[in-house]
Amino acid sequence: QVTLVEGGGGLVQTGESLRLTCIASGSIFTIDAMGWYRQAPGKQRELVASITNGGSTNYADSVKGRFIISRDNTRNSVYLQMNSLKPEDTAIYYCNSDPPGRGRWPYDYWGQGTQVTISS
């Protein structure tokens, strides 16, 4: 099946930046909207950003003005530039379609994610 591989996470201090990368093993050009999700320990997974093929973006209020989502269909990739990071951003970050289940993978499939940890 098509897989999603996330990378670019790490441990950084408050105020620093990270750029996350999601690479799909199959094409994503047929998927209208791709997004980034995150899940903190003990919390539900939440959508933090999404982008359509037309370039329209949507951000959760908690990250608006700090995060920038982009995509490159040629490379089957989605990116998330994360600036001015806060400890509250600590979570495992995943990519998927928005809403989930619209890609060439099972509706309940999620990749391994990439850990983002922000220290105070």
Secondary structure, 3 states (H helix, E strand, C coil): CCCEEEECCEEEECCCCEEEEEEECCCCCCCCEEEEEEECCCCCCEEEEEEECCCCEEECCCCCCCEEEEEEHHHCEEEEEECCCCHHHCEEEEEEECCCCCCCCCCCCCCCCEEEEEEC
